[in-house]
Amino acid sequence: MGLFMLSRDTGADALGAPWLAAHQRHGFTERRNLTAAGWRLNLFGKLNGSAPQLFERSSDEFAACSGVLFYRGAATDTALERLLEDFDGRRFPWSECRGHFAVLIHKFGQLYLATDALGAYKVYHDGERHHWSSSFTAIRQTLPDHPQADPQGVYEYAWNGATYGTRTFLRDIHQLRCGSLLRFGQSVELLAEEAVLDCQPAPARSLDETAEDYAARLRALFRVYACGGGQFRTALSGGYDSRLMLALLLDAGLTPQIYVYGRDNDDDVQVAKAIARGEGLELEHVDKSQQAPPASAARIERAWVRFDGWKNDGLFDSGVDAEDRLVRAPRGVSVLNGSAGEIFRNFFYLPERTYRPVELVWSFYSRIDPRTITPAFDLQAYESAMALDLSKALGHDGQKRFSRIELEALYPLHRARYWTARDVGLNQRFGPLLFPFMEATIMRGTEAIPLSQKNYGVLEAKIIERISPALARYPSAYGYVPTQGPSLRYRLKMQATFQRPPWLRRWSYRVQQWRAPRLTDEWLQAARLAEGLDPALPAMREFFKPEAVRDADVLNRICTMELALQGLPHPFTPRSE
């Protein structure tokens, strides 16, 4: 299923006619309506034309899924049937589930909502908790014409590409933080939340033992994926994550369709072609820079629908991305995505010691250009809010220092749970997308892997070699063969990053922006923006000086928030060419 909307049953459809018409125009044509326990449920199929995923056992019992769910080794209707049979109304069987999803169950005269263990498939709700949806814009269209922005959420999204915790960039739209089980009746009751990582030290193991453990977990996961049937498709690049997925697909006896993005002379393309040639695999080369943009009429509206009002880098582009994602996910094909493979590597590249929460903010959430902000920005408030949410991800109150294990846990529990998760939800709108490194069964324990095994991708290279010695022998885009390890030059390069203290990293982005040229991106020029919104960006001027922005992604996100804040009805009527 592509998306769902759950609202208190007042006798009227909570989804307005303009929202429905736009979604039908741009691919959400399959729809089912149900009522249960005083709530009205709208289910929509995916953009690839697949129908909503719904299993009805009787007039009083059903299970529906938005996203992708595997349960007890089964997929689609069989998974929902088994889940409906097993569910006891008190606990959700997260340990038996795979995929990223929101499941709605009506049983015992009660209506329940559960999300995947990590909470990667995001569910949004309004401030009064009358409307719940996997669609941000579905909740947005229930709000007044001119909703209030959330200042912290505005700055988080503009500078980091996502919002964190329960916050969004609109004050009256909230998101579930983690894997949750809720019951819907006269009120909405939180029954349980799932803890993915325990952040405890692990017994000492050799590199070979660690690699064997995770190779076995990944093989078991891909056997579950294979049970869903159909074809599989995956990208192949010069890095480790896509190569590991290819190794796992081949190991599972599958023959995936593989493709690579980039220009002819890109390292990713050269490495992928060498692997495909050497292993006798067919490879599709996709150079997006050579693809003609789709017709611009309704271009912004199409992006608003398909990307649910916002994506990590903003909505304002040529439209090639939206078309490519749809082409990649036809019916009967499951696409794999290697996001969050960093769980096997040293993502943060900080020395092994304890850290104050604010030091993590300085290191990774300080992409601030002072020239672009107005007096509305409060640096101390911004840093304090980010530090508190990092702490909450670990179950702390904001005062405790992070151990190195806790720091490693923040990659899956904060970075992946929010920034990567937005792409999980968006991709699931197009077709079935699988994110193996975002699975709780794979993430568990990675926070306690010694840095000596994570550094330079040593562990991931060993896992690849365990599963496919042949694939491990090809060079990577990092300039070395995985089985041989990094060169001295590469190690020295990474050490330069490793030794930079948090207080210094805080200034890196600002220095870069002082030297950045003025933006020339066609799709962010006033004439292009005027196709869908006021290019003066009046709402965002409370927070930013748009003409001073030199980062295309930041300006794109500012424009995206302006679009969300403009008056209803949504979507706008595109101007003629």
C-alpha positions in Angstrom: 0.0 0.0 0.0 1.2 3.5 -0.8 -0.3 5.5 2.0 -3.1 5.5 4.6 -5.2 8.2 6.3 -7.0 7.4 9.6 -9.5 10.0 11.0 -12.2 10.2 13.5 -15.5 9.2 11.8 -17.5 12.4 11.7 -19.5 11.2 8.7 -17.4 13.3 6.2 -14.3 12.4 4.4 -11.3 14.1 6.0 -9.5 14.1 2.7 -10.5 17.2 0.8 -11.4 17.2 -2.9 -8.3 19.2 -4.1 -6.0 16.8 -2.3 -7.8 13.7 -3.7 -7.9 15.1 -7.2 -4.2 15.9 -7.3 -3.3 12.4 -6.0 -5.5 10.8 -8.5 -3.9 12.9 -11.3 -0.5 11.8 -10.4 -0.9 8.1 -9.8 -2.8 7.3 -6.6 -5.7 5.7 -8.3 -6.4 2.6 -6.2 -8.4 3.4 -3.0 -10.3 1.5 -0.3 -12.5 3.0 2.5 -13.2 1.3 5.8 -14.8 2.3 9.1 -13.9 0.7 12.4 -14.2 1.6 16.1 -15.4 5.1 15.4 -12.6 5.8 12.9 -12.6 6.2 9.1 -9.7 4.6 7.2 -8.6 5.4 3.7 -6.1 3.0 2.0 -4.3 3.9 -1.2 -2.3 1.6 -3.5 1.2 2.4 -4.7 2.2 4.7 -7.6 3.1 1.6 -9.7 -0.6 0.7 -9.8 -0.6 -2.0 -7.1 -3.7 -2.2 -5.0 -4.0 -1.5 -1.3 -2.7 -4.3 0.9 -5.7 -5.5 2.9 -6.8 -8.8 4.4 -10.3 -9.1 5.6 -11.3 -12.2 7.6 -14.8 -11.1 8.4 -16.8 -7.9 8.6 -15.4 -7.3 12.0 -11.7 -8.2 11.5 -9.1 -7.0 9.1 -5.4 -6.2 8.8 -4.0 -3.6 6.4 -0.4 -2.6 5.6 1.2 0.5 4.3 4.8 0.0 3.3 6.3 -3.5 3.1 5.7 -6.2 5.7 7.1 -9.7 6.0 5.7 -11.7 9.0 6.9 -15.2 10.1 8.6 -15.7 6.7 5.5 -14.7 4.6 4.7 -11.7 2.5 1.6 -9.8 1.3 -1.8 -11.3 2.2 -0.3 -14.4 3.9 1.7 -12.2 6.2 -1.4 -10.1 7.1 -3.5 -13.2 7.6 -0.9 -14.7 10.0 -0.5 -11.4 11.8 -4.2 -11.0 12.3 -4.5 -14.5 13.7 -1.6 -14.1 16.1 -2.2 -10.6 17.4 -3.5 -10.6 21.0 -4.2 -6.9 21.4 -1.6 -6.4 24.1 1.8 -6.9 22.4 3.1 -6.5 18.8 5.3 -9.3 17.5 8.2 -7.0 16.3 10.7 -9.8 16.5 8.8 -11.8 13.8 8.5 -8.9 11.4 10.7 -7.7 8.6 10.3 -4.7 6.3 9.3 -1.1 7.1 5.6 -0.5 7.5 2.6 0.8 9.3 0.0 -2.0 10.1 -3.6 -1.3 11.0 -5.5 -4.2 12.7 -9.2 -4.3 13.6 -9.8 -7.2 16.1 -11.7 -7.6 19.4 -13.8 -4.7 18.4 -10.7 -2.4 18.7 -8.5 -0.7 16.1 -4.7 -0.8 16.4 -1.8 0.8 14.6 1.8 -0.5 14.7 4.9 0.7 13.0 8.1 -1.2 12.3 10.6 -1.7 15.2 12.9 1.2 14.2 10.0 3.5 13.4 11.5 4.1 10.0 8.2 4.2 8.2 6.9 7.5 9.6 3.4 8.2 10.7 2.2 11.8 11.2 -0.7 13.2 13.2 -2.2 16.5 14.0 -2.0 18.3 17.4 -5.5 17.1 18.5 -4.7 13.5 17.4 -7.8 13.3 15.3 -5.9 12.5 12.1 -3.1 9.9 11.5 -1.4 9.2 8.3 1.7 8.0 6.5 1.3 11.1 4.4 2.5 14.5 5.6 0.3 16.4 3.1 -2.8 14.4 4.2 -2.4 15.9 7.6 -1.4 19.3 6.3 -4.7 19.6 4.3 -6.7 19.2 7.6 -5.0 22.3 9.1 -6.1 25.9 8.7 -5.2 27.8 5.5 -2.1 29.4 7.2 -0.6 27.0 9.7 2.2 28.1 12.0 5.8 27.0 11.4 7.8 25.3 14.1 11.0 27.4 14.3 13.2 24.5 15.5 11.7 22.2 12.9 12.3 24.9 10.2 16.0 25.2 11.0 16.5 21.4 11.4 15.0 20.7 8.0 16.7 23.6 6.2 20.2 22.7 7.4 19.9 18.9 7.9 17.3 17.6 5.4 15.0 16.2 8.1 13.3 16.9 11.4 14.0 14.9 14.6 12.0 13.4 17.5 8.3 14.1 17.3 8.8 17.5 15.6 8.1 18.6 12.0 8.5 22.0 10.4 4.8 22.7 11.0 3.8 23.3 14.6 0.6 21.2 14.4 2.0 18.2 12.6 3.9 15.6 14.7 5.6 12.3 13.9 5.9 9.1 15.9 9.5 8.8 17.3 10.0 5.0 17.2 8.4 1.7 16.7 5.0 2.0 18.4 1.7 0.1 19.1 -1.4 2.3 19.6 -5.0 1.6 20.2 -7.7 3.9 18.8 -11.1 4.4 20.4 -12.6 7.4 22.2 -9.0 8.4 22.8 -5.6 7.2 21.3 -3.6 5.1 23.7 0.1 4.2 23.4 0.4 0.6 24.4 4.1 -0.1 23.7 7.3 1.2 22.1 10.1 -1.0 20.8 13.7 -0.6 21.8 16.0 -1.6 19.0 19.4 -1.3 20.6 20.5 -1.9 24.2 23.9 -0.1 24.0 25.6 -2.6 26.2 29.2 -3.9 25.7 29.5 -7.2 23.8 31.9 -10.1 24.5 35.1 -9.7 22.6 35.1 -11.4 19.2 37.6 -11.6 16.4 36.9 -9.9 13.0 36.2 -13.3 11.5 33.6 -14.1 14.2 31.9 -10.7 13.8 31.8 -11.1 10.0 30.4 -14.6 10.3 27.6 -13.4 12.7 26.4 -10.6 10.4 26.8 -12.6 7.2 24.5 -15.3 8.8 21.9 -12.6 9.8 21.9 -11.0 6.4 21.6 -14.4 4.6 18.6 -15.2 6.8 17.0 -11.9 6.0 17.5 -12.3 2.2 15.8 -15.7 2.4 12.8 -13.9 3.8 12.9 -11.3 1.1 13.1 -14.1 -1.5 9.9 -15.7 -0.2 8.0 -12.7 -1.4 8.6 -13.8 -5.0 8.8 -11.6 -8.1 11.9 -10.0 -9.4 14.6 -8.0 -7.6 16.4 -4.9 -8.7 19.4 -3.1 -7.1 21.9 -0.4 -7.8 25.6 -1.2 -8.1 28.2 1.5 -7.4 31.8 1.6 -6.4 31.1 1.4 -2.7 30.6 -1.5 -0.3 26.8 -1.4 0.5 25.6 -2.0 -3.0 28.2 -4.8 -3.6 27.1 -6.5 -0.3 23.5 -6.4 -1.5 24.4 -7.9 -4.8 26.4 -10.6 -3.1 23.4 -11.4 -0.9 21.0 -11.6 -3.8 23.2 -13.9 -5.8 23.8 -16.0 -2.7 20.1 -16.4 -2.2 19.8 -17.9 -5.7 18.3 -14.8 -7.3 19.2 -13.1 -10.6 18.7 -9.4 -9.9 18.4 -6.6 -12.4 21.3 -4.2 -11.7 21.9 -0.6 -12.7 24.4 2.2 -12.0 23.9 5.9 -11.9 26.5 8.4 -13.2 28.5 9.7 -16.1 30.7 7.4 -18.2 33.9 8.4 -16.5 32.6 8.3 -12.9 34.3 5.9 -10.5 31.0 4.3 -9.6 30.2 3.6 -13.2 33.7 2.2 -14.0 33.7 -0.1 -11.0 30.1 -1.3 -11.6 31.0 -2.1 -15.3 34.1 -4.0 -14.3 32.1 -6.2 -11.8 29.3 -6.8 -14.3 31.7 -7.7 -17.1 33.8 -9.9 -14.9 30.8 -11.8 -13.4 28.8 -12.0 -16.6 25.9 -9.8 -15.3 23.7 -7.4 -17.3 24.1 -3.8 -16.2 21.9 -0.8 -17.0 23.8 2.5 -17.1 21.6 5.5 -16.2 23.0 8.9 -16.7 20.4 11.3 -15.2 22.3 14.3 -16.6 21.4 13.2 -20.1 17.7 12.6 -19.4 15.3 15.2 -20.7 13.1 16.7 -17.9 9.5 15.7 -18.1 6.9 18.2 -19.3 7.0 21.1 -16.9 3.2 21.6 -16.7 2.2 20.5 -13.3 5.8 19.7 -12.5 5.7 21.1 -8.9 2.3 19.6 -8.2 3.6 16.2 -9.4 6.6 16.5 -7.0 4.3 17.6 -4.2 2.2 14.5 -4.6 4.8 11.9 -5.3 7.2 13.1 -2.6 4.5 13.9 -0.1 5.2 17.6 0.3 8.9 17.4 1.1 12.0 15.2 0.6 15.5 15.4 2.0 16.9 17.8 -0.6 13.7 19.6 -1.5 11.0 19.4 -4.2 12.3 21.9 -6.7 14.2 20.1 -9.4 13.8 19.0 -13.0 11.4 16.2 -12.2 13.8 13.5 -13.5 14.1 12.0 -10.0 10.4 11.4 -9.6 10.2 9.8 -13.0 13.2 7.6 -12.4 11.9 6.3 -9.1 8.7 5.2 -10.8 10.5 3.5 -13.6 12.7 1.6 -11.1 9.7 0.1 -9.3 7.2 -1.5 -11.7 4.7 -4.0 -10.4 6.2 -7.4 -9.5 9.7 -5.9 -8.8 11.2 -5.3 -5.4 13.9 -2.7 -5.3 16.8 -2.8 -2.8 18.3 0.3 -1.2 21.7 0.2 0.6 21.0 3.2 2.9 22.4 2.9 6.5 25.2 0.5 5.5 27.3 2.8 7.7 26.2 0.7 10.7 29.2 -1.6 9.7 31.6 1.4 9.4 32.9 4.2 11.5 30.5 6.9 10.4 31.3 9.6 12.9 35.2 9.4 12.8 35.6 10.8 16.2 38.2 9.7 18.7 37.2 7.0 21.2 36.1 8.9 24.3 32.9 10.1 25.9 31.1 13.2 24.5 28.8 15.9 25.6 25.5 15.9 23.5 26.3 19.4 22.3 29.6 18.2 20.9 27.7 15.9 18.5 25.6 18.9 17.5 28.7 20.8 16.7 30.1 17.9 14.7 27.1 17.0 12.6 24.2 19.4 13.0 25.9 22.8 12.6 25.5 23.5 8.9 24.7 27.1 9.8 25.5 30.1 7.6 25.0 33.3 9.8 24.6 35.5 6.8 21.4 33.7 5.9 19.4 33.9 9.1 17.2 36.6 10.7 17.0 37.6 14.4 14.4 34.8 14.8 17.2 32.3 15.1 18.5 31.5 18.6 21.7 29.5 18.4 21.6 28.3 22.0 18.0 27.2 21.7 18.7 25.4 18.5 21.7 23.5 19.8 20.0 22.7 23.1 17.0 21.2 21.3 19.2 19.1 19.0 21.3 17.9 22.0 18.2 17.0 23.9 16.8 15.0 21.0 20.0 13.1 20.6 19.8 12.3 24.3 16.2 11.2 24.1 17.1 8.8 21.3 19.2 7.0 23.9 16.7 7.3 26.7 18.6 10.1 28.5 17.5 13.4 29.8 20.1 15.6 28.0 22.7 15.8 30.8 24.5 12.5 30.5 27.7 12.2 28.4 27.6 9.7 25.6 29.8 6.6 25.8 31.4 5.5 22.5 28.9 2.7 22.2 26.1 5.2 22.6 27.6 7.4 20.0 27.7 4.5 17.6 24.0 3.8 18.4 23.1 7.3 17.4 23.7 6.5 13.7 20.7 4.0 13.6 18.7 5.7 16.3 18.9 9.2 15.1 20.5 9.7 11.7 18.8 6.6 10.1 15.6 6.9 12.0 14.9 10.4 10.7 17.0 11.5 7.7 17.2 8.1 6.0 13.7 7.2 7.1 12.2 10.0 5.1 13.5 8.2 2.0 12.1 4.9 3.2 8.6 6.3 3.4 8.8 8.1 0.1 10.2 5.1 -1.8 7.5 2.9 -0.5 5.0 5.1 -2.2 6.3 4.1 -5.6 6.6 0.4 -5.1 8.0 -2.3 -2.7 11.4 -1.0 -1.5 13.6 -3.1 0.8 16.2 -1.5 3.1 18.2 -4.4 4.6 20.6 -2.3 6.6 17.6 -0.6 8.3 16.2 -3.9 9.6 16.3 -4.1 13.4 17.6 -7.7 13.2 20.7 -6.4 11.3 21.2 -3.2 13.3 21.2 -4.9 16.7 24.6 -5.1 18.2 26.4 -3.0 15.6 26.7 -0.2 18.2 29.1 -2.4 20.2 31.3 -3.6 17.3 34.9 -2.4 18.1 36.0 0.6 16.0 39.1 -1.3 15.0 36.7 -3.6 13.0 34.6 -0.7 11.6 37.5 1.6 10.5 38.1 1.9 6.8 35.2 -0.6 6.1 37.3 -3.6 7.2 34.3 -5.5 8.7 32.0 -4.9 5.7 34.7 -6.0 3.3 35.1 -9.2 5.4 31.3 -9.8 5.2 31.4 -9.4 1.5 34.3 -11.8 1.2 32.4 -14.3 3.4 29.3 -14.2 1.1 31.0 -13.8 -2.3 34.8 -14.1 -2.4 34.6 -13.3 -6.2 32.9 -9.9 -5.7 35.3 -9.0 -2.9 38.3 -9.1 -5.3 37.2 -6.2 -7.5 38.6 -2.7 -6.8 36.3 -0.1 -5.1 35.8 3.6 -5.7 37.9 4.2 -2.6 41.0 3.2 -4.6 41.7 -0.2 -3.2 40.4 -3.8 -3.3 38.2 -4.7 -0.3 40.2 -7.9 0.5 43.5 -6.0 0.5 42.4 -3.2 2.7 43.1 0.6 2.4 46.3 2.1 1.2 48.5 4.2 3.5 47.4 7.3 1.6 43.7 6.6 2.2 44.4 5.9 5.9 46.2 9.2 6.3 43.4 11.0 4.5 40.8 9.6 7.0 43.0 10.4 9.9 42.8 14.0 9.0 39.1 13.8 9.6 39.5 11.6 12.6 41.6 14.2 14.4 39.4 17.2 13.9 37.8 18.1 17.3 34.1 18.9 17.5 34.6 22.6 18.2 36.5 22.9 14.9 34.0 20.9 12.9 31.4 23.4 14.1 33.0 26.0 11.8 33.6 23.8 8.7 30.3 24.5 6.9 30.6 28.3 7.6 34.0 28.5 6.0 32.8 26.5 3.0 29.8 28.9 2.5 31.9 32.0 2.7 33.7 30.9 -0.3 30.7 29.5 -2.2 29.6 31.3 -5.4 26.1 32.6 -6.1 23.5 29.9 -7.0 22.8 29.3 -10.7 20.4 26.3 -10.3 17.7 26.8 -13.0 15.0 25.3 -10.8 15.6 27.7 -8.0 15.4 30.9 -10.1 12.4 33.2 -9.5 10.8 32.4 -12.9 10.8 28.7 -12.2 9.6 29.1 -8.6 6.8 31.3 -9.7 5.2 28.2 -11.4 4.1 27.1 -8.0 4.6 29.7 -5.2 5.4 33.3 -4.5 9.2 33.5 -5.4 9.6 36.3 -2.7 9.1 33.5 -0.1 7.2 35.7 2.3 6.6 33.1 5.0 10.2 32.0 5.1 11.5 35.5 5.4 10.7 35.4 9.1 13.5 32.9 9.4 15.9 33.4 6.5 17.4 35.9 4.1 16.9 33.7 0.9 18.9 35.9 -1.4 22.0 35.3 0.9 21.8 31.5 0.6 24.6 29.9 -1.3 23.7 26.3 -0.7 21.3 24.9 -3.3 19.9 22.2 -1.1 19.2 24.7 1.7 17.4 27.1 -0.6 15.5 24.2 -2.1 14.3 23.2 1.4 13.4 26.8 2.2 11.2 26.9 -0.9 9.7 23.5 0.0 8.6 24.8 3.4 7.2 28.0 1.7 5.0 25.7 -0.4 3.8 23.9 2.7 2.9 27.2 4.4 1.1 28.8 1.5 -2.6 29.1 1.8 -5.0 26.4 0.8 -6.5 25.0 -1.2 -3.7 22.6 -1.8 -2.5 21.7 -4.3 -2.1 25.0 -6.2 -3.2 25.2 -9.8 -0.1 25.1 -12.0 0.3 28.1 -14.2 0.2 27.6 -17.9 3.4 27.5 -19.9 
